[in-house]
Amino acid sequence: MRSSKSGRRSATPTRSKKKNHAATQIQFAAPAEDPPLRTDFNELGRQIVEVAKTLPGFAGVRLWQIAGSEAIACQEGGTLPLANKAMIEQIARGNASVYTEISLWVGVLKENHNVLGILELHGSGLLSPAAQRLAQSFARIAEAALIHAGHRQVVQDLSAILEATRLLNSTLDLSELIDIILHVSTQLCGADRGTVFLLDRKNNEIWSLLGLGLAEQEIRLPLAKGIVGWVARHGVSLRSADAYTDPRFDREVDDHLGYHTRELLAFPIRNKDREIVGVLELMNKQTGPFSEADEKSLSYLSDHVAVALENAQLHREMLAKQRLESDLALARSVQQSLLPEQPPKLEGFEIAVAYAPSRMVGGDYYDFVRLKPESWLAVIADVEGKGMASALLMANLQAALHTLAVHVHALDHLVTSLNDMILSASWAQKLLSMFIAVIDHRNRVLHYINAGHPPPVVVRPDGSAVQLNEGDRCWVRSPTPLSVAGASNSAGGRYRRGLH
């Protein structure tokens, strides 16, 4: 900034005419008297502070102006410690453009070597590399605004960028955020339409959730197709004064929407790791071809756009995960209701059950169905795999079992009918195993069929254990023995079809 017409010196530092090749030194011109701070600085400073307060990861901001050799805190907001004037003046006299501590980031805003101001940002905790990079990007915008404080149009454009930065941090809704990005960028560059394309690396596609000037819809294109795909692959911006003459341009979207693209600007969006996450495409500038200045304006916004998009996508994924967890909790409750609340109480028997699924829902199943006053059907089954698909097959098995148990009394016929029903379900591509038994507690006989399930173990009163591979006699806690008649896997092999 230069001296005013009245002869009074500017309150901002001036560059020394003396050259120092060893190190660039900044000297501050001492004013004859303390002049009032510039109105445009205060107004821009207010905007800068208001926007900086919304930056993710930061809790407070203070903007300093250098009057002569003295630092003056002109604007501040958020949660801040006491001002350290001596530290700021020392930073202003030094050569570093950035100073950081654990939760402090200080940037020197300069025009060439003249200090325009000092931006002091305090984090809400330990500053991550991403937060520091965001602060650096924001400082570039603030610095450009102060440099061009005397140019009304430039100030208006940079004020719009500052306001856009604030808006980008105002929502986590992806659709609303993309709408903000498009409105800001089209107004900033004077474009007729715009589209934000996001990169889907898994499917090797680029897709758009919303287009300004279009009905809300999703557009998906192969990554290898079109100018947007080219920018996403190469990571460089592209301007075209006549898109239809560029062999990389794909007219398919224009033909589908009945639109004619003339001028075009495609700008890559990078995340904190400098990876391409999307492309901003603007079409048909109202005053002629897109310019280098348009690219520069978008570059001021790009880091903030990337952070906002990443946060919105993470928020969207979090909401989707919460909905899934809610649905799974409901499914778990429904599945639990399909299982008996407690085993039957039979004289001379002690029956206990422990059930602990490894996930919210799964394919484990057990049940007790009363057949007659003197007999119960006991079932243990396991559907292949975990998750919702196994749980659905388990529910289908439970319904089929309860339906058939009323009408089919022979155990082998029951298993055959269950097997056929499972096989007839075209969606049931999973395998399952099952141990099914009829407990005749009056006659103390156990009839069973093992359809591919691990053989149950009978523990005798003397502590010895026997696997139920064949018909045998087993003992319960009553002194009266329980007869066992059954079919093992080898004997009942026909039941393994579709159940193992």
Summary of the structure (lengths in Angstrom):
residues: 500
radius of gyration: 36.9
end to end distance: 83.5
largest distance: 117.4
contacts: 1532
relative contact order: 0.06
helix: 36%
strand: 28%
